[in-house]
Amino acid sequence: MSSTQRTFPADFLWGAATASYQIEGAVEEGGRGPSIWDTFSRTPGRTLGGDTGDVAADHYHRVGEDVALMKELGLQAYRFSIAWPRIQPTGRGPANPEGVAFYSRLVDELLAAGIRPVATLYHWDLPQALEDEGGWTVRSTAEAFGQYARVVAEALGDRVALWTTLNEPWCSAYLGYAAGVHAPGRTEPAASLAAVHHLNLGHGLAVRALRDVLGEDVPVSVTLNLHVTRAATDAPQDVEAKAQIDTVANEVFLGPMLQGAYPQRVLTDTAHLTDWSFVREGDLELIRQPLTLLGVNFYSTGRVRRLEDERDPGAGPRPDGHGDSATSPWVGCDRVEWLPQPGPHTAMGWNIEPQGLVDLLLELHDRFPGLPLMVTENGAAFADEVSPDGRVHDVRRVAYVHDHLEAVGRARDAGADVRGYFLWSLLDNFEWAFGFDRRFGVLRVDYDTLERTWKDSALWYREVIRTRTLLPVEAAADLPVPEPAGSPTA
Ligand code: IFM
Protein backbone atom coordinates (compact mmCIF):
# COMPACT_ATOMS: atom_id res chain seq x y z
CA MET A 1 0.00 0.00 0.00
CA SER A 2 1.40 3.43 -0.84
CA SER A 3 1.91 5.66 2.19
CA THR A 4 -0.31 8.35 0.66
CA GLN A 5 -3.25 5.94 0.67
CA ARG A 6 -2.89 4.47 4.11
CA THR A 7 -6.10 4.51 6.06
CA PHE A 8 -6.76 3.83 9.72
CA PRO A 9 -9.75 1.95 11.08
CA ALA A 10 -12.77 3.73 12.53
CA ASP A 11 -11.89 2.72 16.09
CA PHE A 12 -8.36 4.16 15.95
CA LEU A 13 -8.27 7.04 18.44
CA TRP A 14 -6.94 10.41 17.30
CA GLY A 15 -5.75 12.82 19.93
CA ALA A 16 -3.35 15.52 21.02
CA ALA A 17 -1.54 15.99 24.30
CA THR A 18 -0.38 18.71 26.69
CA ALA A 19 0.72 18.93 30.32
CA SER A 20 -0.38 21.22 33.13
CA TYR A 21 2.77 23.20 33.91
CA GLN A 22 3.58 23.56 30.22
CA ILE A 23 0.34 25.31 29.28
CA GLU A 24 -1.76 26.42 32.24
CA GLY A 25 0.00 29.45 33.73
CA ALA A 26 -1.99 31.01 36.62
CA VAL A 27 0.43 29.42 39.04
CA GLU A 28 -0.76 31.52 41.93
CA GLU A 29 -4.47 31.35 41.20
CA GLY A 30 -7.25 29.04 42.28
CA GLY A 31 -5.51 28.07 45.50
CA ARG A 32 -2.69 26.28 43.67
CA GLY A 33 0.37 25.59 45.79
CA PRO A 34 3.94 25.89 44.53
CA SER A 35 5.44 23.03 42.57
CA ILE A 36 9.06 22.00 42.05
CA TRP A 37 8.90 23.52 38.58
CA ASP A 38 7.96 26.94 39.98
CA THR A 39 11.00 26.78 42.23
CA PHE A 40 13.31 25.39 39.57
CA SER A 41 12.32 27.72 36.75
CA ARG A 42 12.62 30.77 39.02
CA THR A 43 16.16 29.81 39.98
CA PRO A 44 18.61 31.79 37.81
CA GLY A 45 20.35 29.71 35.18
CA ARG A 46 17.99 26.76 35.26
CA THR A 47 15.93 27.49 32.14
CA LEU A 48 16.80 29.05 28.82
CA GLY A 49 16.21 32.78 29.02
CA GLY A 50 14.96 32.42 32.59
CA ASP A 51 11.56 31.38 31.25
CA THR A 52 8.96 30.12 33.72
CA GLY A 53 5.50 28.61 33.45
CA ASP A 54 3.94 31.57 35.29
CA VAL A 55 1.79 32.43 32.25
CA ALA A 56 2.76 29.69 29.77
CA ALA A 57 -0.03 29.43 27.17
CA ASP A 58 -2.55 30.86 29.67
CA HIS A 59 -4.72 27.80 29.22
CA TYR A 60 -6.14 28.23 32.73
CA HIS A 61 -7.98 31.33 31.49
CA ARG A 62 -8.66 30.01 27.99
CA VAL A 63 -10.15 26.59 28.56
CA GLY A 64 -13.28 27.41 26.55
CA GLU A 65 -11.34 28.74 23.59
CA ASP A 66 -8.92 25.81 23.67
CA VAL A 67 -11.63 23.16 23.79
CA ALA A 68 -13.37 24.92 20.89
CA LEU A 69 -10.12 24.69 18.93
CA MET A 70 -9.80 20.99 19.78
CA LYS A 71 -13.32 20.43 18.52
CA GLU A 72 -12.54 22.31 15.31
CA LEU A 73 -9.42 20.17 14.95
CA GLY A 74 -11.63 17.09 15.15
CA LEU A 75 -9.83 15.57 18.14
CA GLN A 76 -11.47 12.45 19.46
CA ALA A 77 -9.44 12.48 22.66
CA TYR A 78 -7.40 15.02 24.60
CA ARG A 79 -4.57 13.99 26.88
CA PHE A 80 -3.93 16.54 29.63
CA SER A 81 -2.33 16.36 33.04
CA ILE A 82 -3.67 17.38 36.40
CA ALA A 83 -1.44 19.65 38.48
CA TRP A 84 -1.12 17.90 41.83
CA PRO A 85 -0.59 21.27 43.63
CA ARG A 86 -3.90 22.56 42.26
CA ILE A 87 -5.72 19.64 43.88
CA GLN A 88 -3.61 19.39 47.05
CA PRO A 89 -1.56 22.59 47.43
CA THR A 90 0.91 20.96 49.82
CA GLY A 91 0.61 17.45 48.40
CA ARG A 92 -1.64 16.12 51.15
CA GLY A 93 -5.07 16.71 52.61
CA PRO A 94 -8.53 17.38 51.23
CA ALA A 95 -9.16 18.47 47.67
CA ASN A 96 -8.92 22.17 46.95
CA PRO A 97 -12.41 22.95 45.55
CA GLU A 98 -11.11 25.54 43.06
CA GLY A 99 -8.58 23.08 41.67
CA VAL A 100 -11.23 20.41 41.30
CA ALA A 101 -13.58 22.93 39.68
CA PHE A 102 -10.99 23.80 37.03
CA TYR A 103 -10.46 20.19 35.88
CA SER A 104 -14.12 19.37 36.31
CA ARG A 105 -15.00 22.15 33.92
CA LEU A 106 -12.33 21.03 31.45
CA VAL A 107 -13.66 17.46 31.52
CA ASP A 108 -17.26 18.61 31.11
CA GLU A 109 -16.38 20.89 28.20
CA LEU A 110 -14.46 18.09 26.51
CA LEU A 111 -17.37 15.69 26.91
CA ALA A 112 -19.79 18.32 25.59
CA ALA A 113 -17.52 18.70 22.55
CA GLY A 114 -17.48 14.94 21.99
CA ILE A 115 -13.81 14.63 23.02
CA ARG A 116 -12.68 11.87 25.38
CA PRO A 117 -10.73 13.12 28.40
CA VAL A 118 -7.47 11.24 28.98
CA ALA A 119 -6.05 12.40 32.31
CA THR A 120 -2.48 12.00 33.52
CA LEU A 121 -2.10 12.27 37.28
CA TYR A 122 1.56 13.27 37.27
CA HIS A 123 3.45 15.12 34.58
CA TRP A 124 6.30 16.41 36.76
CA ASP A 125 4.79 19.24 38.84
CA LEU A 126 5.38 17.77 42.29
CA PRO A 127 4.11 19.95 45.17
CA GLN A 128 7.16 21.76 46.56
CA ALA A 129 6.13 20.82 50.10
CA LEU A 130 6.70 17.16 49.24
CA GLU A 131 10.09 17.88 47.70
CA ASP A 132 10.99 19.66 50.94
CA GLU A 133 10.43 16.30 52.65
CA GLY A 134 12.69 14.50 50.17
CA GLY A 135 10.58 14.33 47.01
CA TRP A 136 10.54 11.10 45.05
CA THR A 137 13.62 9.85 46.87
CA VAL A 138 11.46 9.09 49.92
CA ARG A 139 8.70 6.55 50.30
CA SER A 140 6.19 9.00 51.78
CA THR A 141 5.90 10.76 48.40
CA ALA A 142 4.73 7.52 46.77
CA GLU A 143 2.20 7.07 49.57
CA ALA A 144 1.00 10.66 49.17
CA PHE A 145 0.64 10.05 45.42
CA GLY A 146 -1.66 7.11 46.09
CA GLN A 147 -3.81 9.33 48.31
CA TYR A 148 -3.84 12.08 45.69
CA ALA A 149 -5.03 9.56 43.08
CA ARG A 150 -7.91 8.66 45.38
CA VAL A 151 -8.88 12.31 45.85
CA VAL A 152 -8.82 12.96 42.09
CA ALA A 153 -10.79 9.80 41.33
CA GLU A 154 -13.46 10.83 43.81
CA ALA A 155 -13.62 14.32 42.30
CA LEU A 156 -13.68 13.48 38.58
CA GLY A 157 -15.09 9.98 38.77
CA ASP A 158 -16.29 8.16 35.72
CA ARG A 159 -16.13 11.17 33.39
CA VAL A 160 -12.50 10.40 32.51
CA ALA A 161 -12.14 7.93 29.62
CA LEU A 162 -8.60 6.78 30.44
CA TRP A 163 -6.37 7.44 33.43
CA THR A 164 -2.59 7.56 33.25
CA THR A 165 -0.64 7.43 36.49
CA LEU A 166 2.78 8.79 35.52
CA ASN A 167 4.19 10.46 32.45
CA GLU A 168 7.78 9.44 31.65
CA PRO A 169 9.06 8.47 35.10
CA TRP A 170 12.52 8.17 33.48
CA CYS A 171 12.60 11.97 33.25
CA SER A 172 11.30 12.48 36.78
CA ALA A 173 13.91 10.18 38.29
CA TYR A 174 17.02 10.64 36.20
CA LEU A 175 16.72 14.17 34.77
CA GLY A 176 15.37 15.47 38.07
CA TYR A 177 17.58 13.67 40.59
CA ALA A 178 20.73 12.57 38.70
CA ALA A 179 21.40 14.98 35.83
CA GLY A 180 19.74 17.89 37.62
CA VAL A 181 18.51 19.43 34.36
CA HIS A 182 14.87 19.10 35.38
CA ALA A 183 13.23 20.04 38.67
CA PRO A 184 14.14 19.60 41.46
CA GLY A 185 17.64 19.92 39.96
CA ARG A 186 19.40 17.43 42.22
CA THR A 187 22.55 15.63 41.12
CA GLU A 188 22.51 12.54 43.32
CA PRO A 189 22.76 9.34 41.28
CA ALA A 190 22.04 7.01 44.20
CA ALA A 191 18.98 9.06 45.16
CA SER A 192 17.72 8.88 41.57
CA LEU A 193 17.46 5.09 41.92
CA ALA A 194 15.39 5.51 45.06
CA ALA A 195 13.26 7.91 43.01
CA VAL A 196 12.83 5.23 40.33
CA HIS A 197 11.50 2.82 42.93
CA HIS A 198 9.19 5.33 44.60
CA LEU A 199 7.78 6.39 41.24
CA ASN A 200 7.10 2.72 40.49
CA LEU A 201 5.52 2.31 43.90
CA GLY A 202 3.48 5.48 43.44
CA HIS A 203 2.21 4.06 40.15
CA GLY A 204 1.06 0.85 41.83
CA LEU A 205 -0.60 2.69 44.70
CA ALA A 206 -2.34 5.05 42.30
CA VAL A 207 -3.71 2.20 40.17
CA ARG A 208 -5.03 0.58 43.33
CA ALA A 209 -6.63 3.83 44.49
CA LEU A 210 -8.30 4.45 41.11
CA ARG A 211 -9.73 0.94 41.12
CA ASP A 212 -10.85 1.17 44.76
CA VAL A 213 -12.86 4.29 43.97
CA LEU A 214 -13.97 3.64 40.39
CA GLY A 215 -14.14 -0.14 40.18
CA GLU A 216 -11.93 -2.83 38.72
CA ASP A 217 -12.86 -2.04 35.13
CA VAL A 218 -11.73 1.58 35.13
CA PRO A 219 -9.30 2.08 32.23
CA VAL A 220 -5.81 2.73 33.64
CA SER A 221 -2.42 3.10 31.98
CA VAL A 222 1.07 4.43 32.46
CA THR A 223 3.10 6.34 29.89
CA LEU A 224 6.79 5.52 29.45
CA ASN A 225 9.43 7.11 27.24
CA LEU A 226 11.16 3.86 26.40
CA HIS A 227 14.56 4.48 24.81
CA VAL A 228 15.23 2.85 21.47
CA THR A 229 18.97 2.40 21.53
CA ARG A 230 21.12 0.54 19.04
CA ALA A 231 24.58 -0.92 19.49
CA ALA A 232 27.15 0.82 17.28
CA THR A 233 28.54 -2.55 16.14
CA ASP A 234 27.89 -6.24 16.69
CA ALA A 235 30.94 -6.46 18.93
CA PRO A 236 29.96 -8.02 22.26
CA GLN A 237 31.08 -5.00 24.27
CA ASP A 238 28.83 -2.68 22.23
CA VAL A 239 25.89 -5.07 22.46
CA GLU A 240 26.58 -5.10 26.17
CA ALA A 241 26.54 -1.29 26.30
CA LYS A 242 23.12 -1.29 24.66
CA ALA A 243 21.85 -3.88 27.14
CA GLN A 244 23.05 -1.74 30.01
CA ILE A 245 21.14 1.29 28.73
CA ASP A 246 18.03 -0.79 28.03
CA THR A 247 18.12 -2.02 31.59
CA VAL A 248 18.58 1.25 33.43
CA ALA A 249 16.25 3.24 31.15
CA ASN A 250 13.49 0.77 30.23
CA GLU A 251 13.55 -2.46 32.17
CA VAL A 252 13.74 -0.66 35.47
CA PHE A 253 10.13 0.43 34.81
CA LEU A 254 8.81 -2.37 32.59
CA GLY A 255 10.18 -5.04 34.92
CA PRO A 256 8.37 -4.07 38.12
CA MET A 257 5.25 -2.65 36.45
CA LEU A 258 4.58 -5.51 34.05
CA GLN A 259 6.59 -8.47 35.31
CA GLY A 260 6.82 -7.93 39.06
CA ALA A 261 10.61 -7.76 39.41
CA TYR A 262 13.60 -5.51 38.93
CA PRO A 263 16.09 -6.89 36.41
CA GLN A 264 19.02 -8.46 38.23
CA ARG A 265 21.45 -6.56 36.08
CA VAL A 266 20.34 -3.11 37.29
CA LEU A 267 20.96 -4.22 40.85
CA THR A 268 24.46 -5.36 39.86
CA ASP A 269 25.30 -2.36 37.68
CA THR A 270 24.37 0.07 40.45
CA ALA A 271 25.62 -1.93 43.44
CA HIS A 272 28.40 0.61 44.03
CA LEU A 273 25.73 3.29 44.51
CA THR A 274 22.96 1.59 46.48
CA ASP A 275 21.93 -1.73 47.97
CA TRP A 276 18.30 -1.10 46.89
CA SER A 277 17.14 -1.56 50.48
CA PHE A 278 14.40 0.97 49.75
CA VAL A 279 12.55 -1.90 48.04
CA ARG A 280 10.44 -3.37 50.82
CA GLU A 281 8.67 -6.67 51.04
CA GLY A 282 5.38 -6.54 49.18
CA ASP A 283 6.35 -3.53 47.02
CA LEU A 284 6.74 -5.51 43.83
CA GLU A 285 3.28 -7.04 44.17
CA LEU A 286 1.88 -3.55 44.69
CA ILE A 287 3.67 -2.15 41.65
CA ARG A 288 2.59 -4.88 39.28
CA GLN A 289 -1.03 -4.02 38.55
CA PRO A 290 -3.06 -5.10 35.53
CA LEU A 291 -3.14 -2.26 33.01
CA THR A 292 -5.67 -1.46 30.32
CA LEU A 293 -2.94 -0.34 27.97
CA LEU A 294 0.63 0.92 27.86
CA GLY A 295 1.28 4.50 26.75
CA VAL A 296 4.33 4.94 24.54
CA ASN A 297 6.05 8.30 24.01
CA PHE A 298 8.48 8.29 21.12
CA TYR A 299 10.65 10.99 19.55
CA SER A 300 14.05 9.66 18.45
CA THR A 301 16.64 6.91 18.76
CA GLY A 302 20.15 6.57 20.19
CA ARG A 303 23.36 4.68 19.42
CA VAL A 304 25.94 3.52 21.90
CA ARG A 305 29.24 1.75 22.19
CA ARG A 306 31.38 0.60 25.02
CA LEU A 307 34.06 3.09 25.98
CA GLU A 308 37.23 1.24 26.83
CA ASP A 309 38.94 4.11 28.67
CA GLU A 310 37.68 5.78 31.80
CA ARG A 311 36.06 9.13 31.14
CA ASP A 312 34.01 11.74 32.86
CA PRO A 313 30.56 10.38 33.51
CA GLY A 314 28.13 12.18 31.27
CA ALA A 315 30.66 13.25 28.67
CA GLY A 316 29.68 12.99 25.05
CA PRO A 317 26.43 13.72 23.27
CA ARG A 318 23.24 12.47 24.84
CA PRO A 319 20.04 11.64 23.01
CA ASP A 320 17.85 13.38 25.59
CA GLY A 321 19.02 16.83 24.45
CA HIS A 322 18.91 18.22 27.94
CA GLY A 323 22.08 20.27 28.01
CA ASP A 324 25.59 19.76 29.17
CA SER A 325 25.20 18.97 32.83
CA ALA A 326 28.35 17.57 34.35
CA THR A 327 26.21 14.79 35.70
CA SER A 328 24.76 12.03 33.57
CA PRO A 329 21.22 10.70 33.67
CA TRP A 330 22.71 7.31 32.73
CA VAL A 331 23.25 6.09 36.24
CA GLY A 332 25.69 3.19 36.48
CA CYS A 333 26.59 3.45 32.77
CA ASP A 334 29.84 5.39 33.01
CA ARG A 335 31.54 3.32 30.35
CA VAL A 336 28.84 3.72 27.75
CA GLU A 337 29.43 6.29 25.06
CA TRP A 338 26.62 7.91 23.09
CA LEU A 339 27.43 8.45 19.43
CA PRO A 340 26.03 11.21 17.26
CA GLN A 341 23.10 10.03 15.19
CA PRO A 342 22.83 10.87 11.50
CA GLY A 343 20.26 13.54 10.61
CA PRO A 344 17.87 14.97 9.97
CA HIS A 345 17.36 16.38 13.44
CA THR A 346 14.64 18.45 15.05
CA ALA A 347 15.25 21.71 16.91
CA MET A 348 15.82 19.60 20.03
CA GLY A 349 18.83 18.04 18.31
CA TRP A 350 16.98 14.73 18.24
CA ASN A 351 17.41 12.52 15.18
CA ILE A 352 14.37 11.56 13.15
CA GLU A 353 14.08 7.81 12.71
CA PRO A 354 10.47 6.58 12.44
CA GLN A 355 11.69 2.99 12.08
CA GLY A 356 12.55 3.21 15.77
CA LEU A 357 8.85 3.54 16.53
CA VAL A 358 8.03 0.50 14.40
CA ASP A 359 10.70 -1.51 16.21
CA LEU A 360 9.56 -0.36 19.64
CA LEU A 361 5.88 -1.09 19.07
CA LEU A 362 6.63 -4.53 17.65
CA GLU A 363 9.00 -5.41 20.45
CA LEU A 364 6.45 -4.40 23.07
CA HIS A 365 3.76 -6.36 21.27
CA ASP A 366 5.97 -9.46 21.18
CA ARG A 367 7.02 -9.17 24.79
CA PHE A 368 3.67 -8.27 26.29
CA PRO A 369 1.04 -9.92 24.10
CA GLY A 370 -2.46 -8.94 25.12
CA LEU A 371 -1.40 -5.51 26.37
CA PRO A 372 -2.75 -2.88 23.95
CA LEU A 373 -0.50 0.05 23.10
CA MET A 374 -1.20 3.72 22.54
CA VAL A 375 1.21 6.32 21.22
CA THR A 376 0.62 8.95 23.88
CA GLU A 377 3.19 11.46 22.58
CA ASN A 378 4.95 12.01 19.29
CA GLY A 379 5.81 15.25 17.56
CA ALA A 380 8.60 17.65 16.77
CA ALA A 381 10.01 21.06 17.65
CA PHE A 382 11.13 23.25 14.79
CA ALA A 383 11.97 26.94 14.54
CA ASP A 384 8.66 28.00 13.02
CA GLU A 385 8.34 31.20 11.07
CA VAL A 386 5.24 33.19 10.36
CA SER A 387 5.15 33.76 6.59
CA PRO A 388 4.12 37.03 4.95
CA ASP A 389 0.75 35.38 4.25
CA GLY A 390 0.31 35.05 8.02
CA ARG A 391 0.57 31.27 7.96
CA VAL A 392 3.07 28.92 9.52
CA HIS A 393 4.11 26.51 6.77
CA ASP A 394 5.66 23.96 9.12
CA VAL A 395 6.27 21.36 6.47
CA ARG A 396 8.99 19.60 8.49
CA ARG A 397 6.55 19.01 11.34
CA VAL A 398 3.93 17.71 8.90
CA ALA A 399 6.53 15.35 7.43
CA TYR A 400 7.60 14.20 10.89
CA VAL A 401 4.04 13.37 11.93
CA HIS A 402 3.27 11.82 8.55
CA ASP A 403 6.28 9.51 8.74
CA HIS A 404 5.55 8.48 12.32
CA LEU A 405 1.91 7.77 11.55
CA GLU A 406 3.14 5.67 8.67
CA ALA A 407 5.35 3.88 11.21
CA VAL A 408 2.34 3.25 13.44
CA GLY A 409 0.50 1.87 10.42
CA ARG A 410 3.38 -0.45 9.59
CA ALA A 411 3.57 -1.69 13.16
CA ARG A 412 -0.16 -2.35 13.09
CA ASP A 413 0.16 -4.17 9.78
CA ALA A 414 2.76 -6.41 11.42
CA GLY A 415 0.40 -7.19 14.27
CA ALA A 416 1.04 -4.59 16.97
CA ASP A 417 -2.17 -3.67 18.78
CA VAL A 418 -1.81 0.12 18.66
CA ARG A 419 -5.11 1.73 19.59
CA GLY A 420 -4.42 5.41 18.95
CA TYR A 421 -2.06 8.33 18.46
CA PHE A 422 -1.69 11.55 20.46
CA LEU A 423 0.25 14.31 18.80
CA TRP A 424 2.62 16.30 21.01
CA SER A 425 1.55 18.98 21.21
CA LEU A 426 -1.75 20.74 20.77
CA LEU A 427 -0.19 24.13 21.58
CA ASP A 428 3.27 25.65 21.64
CA ASN A 429 4.23 25.55 25.30
CA PHE A 430 6.87 25.72 28.02
CA GLU A 431 9.44 23.13 26.95
CA TRP A 432 10.95 22.67 30.41
CA ALA A 433 14.64 23.68 30.58
CA PHE A 434 14.34 25.05 27.03
CA GLY A 435 11.61 27.48 28.04
CA PHE A 436 9.56 28.85 25.16
CA ASP A 437 12.40 28.55 22.70
CA ARG A 438 11.33 25.15 21.36
CA ARG A 439 7.91 25.01 19.71
CA PHE A 440 6.15 21.66 19.51
CA GLY A 441 2.58 22.88 18.92
CA VAL A 442 0.39 22.39 15.89
CA LEU A 443 -1.36 25.53 17.07
CA ARG A 444 1.00 28.48 17.34
CA VAL A 445 0.92 30.55 20.51
CA ASP A 446 2.02 34.16 20.26
CA TYR A 447 3.60 34.63 23.67
CA ASP A 448 2.96 38.41 23.61
CA THR A 449 -0.75 38.29 22.84
CA LEU A 450 -1.39 34.60 23.71
CA GLU A 451 -3.33 34.36 20.47
CA ARG A 452 -3.55 30.87 18.95
CA THR A 453 -3.20 30.38 15.20
CA TRP A 454 -3.38 27.31 12.99
CA LYS A 455 -0.10 25.99 11.64
CA ASP A 456 -0.24 23.93 8.45
CA SER A 457 0.39 20.86 10.63
CA ALA A 458 -2.88 21.45 12.48
CA LEU A 459 -4.80 21.86 9.21
CA TRP A 460 -3.22 18.70 7.84
CA TYR A 461 -3.83 16.69 11.03
CA ARG A 462 -7.46 17.82 10.98
CA GLU A 463 -7.88 16.39 7.48
CA VAL A 464 -6.11 13.17 8.44
CA ILE A 465 -8.49 12.71 11.37
CA ARG A 466 -11.52 13.60 9.26
CA THR A 467 -10.64 11.19 6.46
CA ARG A 468 -8.71 8.61 8.53
CA THR A 469 -6.26 8.74 5.64
CA LEU A 470 -2.58 9.57 5.71
CA LEU A 471 -2.62 12.50 3.30
CA PRO A 472 0.57 13.51 1.48
CA VAL A 473 2.71 16.11 3.18
CA GLU A 474 2.26 18.53 0.25
CA ALA A 475 -1.48 18.69 0.87
CA ALA A 476 -0.89 20.75 4.00
CA ALA A 477 -0.04 24.06 2.33
CA ASP A 478 -3.37 24.38 0.51
CA LEU A 479 -5.81 23.65 3.28
CA PRO A 480 -8.09 26.49 4.39
CA VAL A 481 -7.89 27.94 7.87
CA PRO A 482 -11.17 27.49 9.76
CA GLU A 483 -13.13 30.49 10.91
CA PRO A 484 -12.37 31.36 14.53
CA ALA A 485 -14.38 28.97 16.67
CA GLY A 486 -15.44 29.90 20.17
CA SER A 487 -14.11 32.74 22.24
CA PRO A 488 -12.48 33.01 25.62
CA THR A 489 -15.09 32.06 28.19
CA ALA A 490 -13.24 32.34 31.45
O1 IFM B 1 7.47 18.45 26.31
C1 IFM B 1 7.82 17.16 26.61
C2 IFM B 1 6.74 16.47 27.42
O2 IFM B 1 6.46 17.19 28.59
C3 IFM B 1 7.16 15.09 27.81
N1 IFM B 1 7.59 14.33 26.66
C4 IFM B 1 8.54 14.96 25.78
C5 IFM B 1 8.05 16.32 25.37
C6 IFM B 1 9.07 16.99 24.43
O3 IFM B 1 10.29 17.15 25.07
Residues whose N, C-alpha, C, O or C-beta is under 5 A from the ligand:
A	BS01	IFM	A19
